[in-house]
Amino acid sequence: MKPLIQTVTFLTLIIFQCRAQNSVQSKLWYKQPAKQWEEALPIGNGALAAMIFGGVETDQIQFNEETLWTGEPRSYAHKGASAYLGEIRRMLHEGKQKEAEQLANEQFMSQPMRQMAYQAFGDVYVDFPGHAQHSTYARELDLHSAIVKSSYQSGGVRYTREAFASYPAKAIYYRVTSSQKGKLNFTVRMDAIHAKKEVNVSEKEIELEVYVDKGTLHGIARLKVITDGEVKQADGKLSIAKASHATLVLAAATNYIDYKNISGDPAAKTAEILRNAPVFEKAFAVHSADYQKLFNRFALDLPASDASPLPTDERLSQFKSKPDDPALLALYVQFARYLLISSSRPGTHPANLQGKWNHKLNPSWDSKYTVNINTEMNYWPAEMTNLSECHAPLFQMVKDVSQTGAEVAKEHYNAKGWVLHHNTDVWRGAAPINASNHGIWVTGGAWLSLHLWEHYRFTQDKAFLQNTAYPLMKGAAEFFLDFLVKDPGTGFLISSPSNSPENGGLVAGPTMDHQIIRALFKACIETADILKTDAAFAQKLAETSKQIAPNQIGRYGQLQEWMTDIDDTTSHHRHVSHLWGVYPGQEITPAGTPELLKAAMKSLHYRGDDGTGWSLAWKINYWARFLDGEHAYTMIRKLFNPVYDAGQKMSGGGSYPNLFDAHPPFQIDGNFGGAAGILETLVQSHLDEINLLPALPKALPTGRITGLCTRGGFEMDMDWKNGRLEALTVRSKAGNKCRLRYGNQVVSVNTTKGKTYRFGPDLKVLK
């Protein structure tokens, strides 16, 4: 029997590896369990998230529920802060930056000074005694079906585990099966790193209750066992014996309802979820259909190489020295889409600094919403990769902070409208936090508002524009009509006090602010015209926009970061905020403002190619907008730099073995920003035309993309070969005129809503 078993085992491994070879753009796979959190594989349904380690003797499922945070409902506004606004502005004008920062720290900051932290919830441990001796181990994350699997051979039996997070069922499923009947024998236990916790075990369920240390929230997680074997409880565990299959169903909830209400009943909610939970097969079928409805809309096919069939960690390592694995870029883009679907679904909260995956009580930067780049970057690929619905949680958060931000606008600036500074949390804090030298940055709300405008530009949904987007955009614009102040030195309107994100301290008139405010005013003006409303308001915005301090070129040929020409050309700061007008903005372009574009490129050269993970991702997008595909690919290589140890000290960012972005530590923004940047080299649509292969790297001479969305309400498929366009298909979702650009060729086609148009490599319409 032994030779037969060995042959079957060998064939099983070969089949598994062949499947991996055939799925180089849709699977992450490994030959060993995860040893650290950054090697585990993520699953999520928007509200629940988990990391699956795939350990043999002990498998760990570390899980989160999106509303478990420290803190409580409260106002963060500093009552009476506006009384000090004029003095802070005067000090900045007189060059007394430190004095202005001290006064602002004392009288102008949020109360309390810090916002709250996203929390780990708990862990499920599944122990398999006697499995220390094993062979042919493999684990994978299948992006097509959103399921994590691991398998191995022990004692002549094949053991398989499968885990997924179901959005329809609101639960996490984990199934174990054995190749021989009655060979499953294992225990299940739950625990948490919270100081205050309680575990209760009943006949076939475990309940874990946790309480946050600093706040009023508590959560309950329930786990139910469904099996054909025997189930017993002892020593705070459930023991399963003589089974052929067993399914664990996990539900979790807290008493959080919204940022003003914490009267929820997590016990009742989790009990109902488990009561209604379907069996594994039905749950997976429904989950798969729900997930694939989103995931299958878009595909990026890039050629495989000899490295492509390798396990993902080995593949990533090889890319560093031999970056000729185009299919790895396709995998990275699809992994980002998987993460967005898994962390941001309608009815959930938006993806935070770590999406929804966090294993700490004191996570870096509190794992909250940093809106001076990171939160926005999370959603850069949403519209383009045909995941428009996943944008919805961000819009709900903008609606929430427009309410809390209205109080801050009044108390801090005596202004109408609403404002959001550089962070928010589950309680929707909007006031400046941490310290005045970087916390007073006034354009977070304006930038987020532009995401609503971009959603309209892609979808052409006028009902959304009228009912959701415009009221929020208008409120953000109203704030700046009151806030902008005339600079005594130049006569221009400037943003003061503010900050060029996290660089240079508290200042008057950072370039980034002015770019964002002009973009917001322009969006509101265009919206008013589309909706045939607010003509007088639009006229006021147009007049005000002309008075805002313009972009300036400094003595080193650089785009100035501030009103004064004080840029340090030796600084390699991770933020390059004054280039916002290049990306995601559109006021600095190759054809429209060539001198400013040249200055922006000079600034980016000075700032350097190195950076944190998300900084590298932003730079990919910058170089794509500069139409420099080779430099964009250089930045992609840096983003793919392997980081093997979560504690590894690095001068720059990269990617962990599970492809999570390494700041380091893990931040999810780089995953999304990197995906957006890769696609920007292939298609750009921000200038009212669809620019095909505008910055194609030589390393990607051939490929195919399907289901990509562009502004104007179009969806397209494109093939290219040997660096040249081969074929293009455009589907018109709104009936707008379609303007196409490929190199120096430009064509415009009047379209009909719902019709499909095909073009050859010369952009001629094919019959």
Order of alpha helices (4+ residues) and beta strands (2+ residues): alpha-beta-beta-beta-beta-alpha-alpha-beta-beta-beta-beta-beta-beta-beta-beta-beta-beta-beta-beta-alpha-alpha-beta-alpha-alpha-beta-alpha-alpha-beta-alpha-alpha-alpha-beta-beta-beta-beta-alpha-alpha-alpha-alpha-alpha-beta-beta-alpha-beta-beta-beta-beta-beta-beta-beta-beta-beta
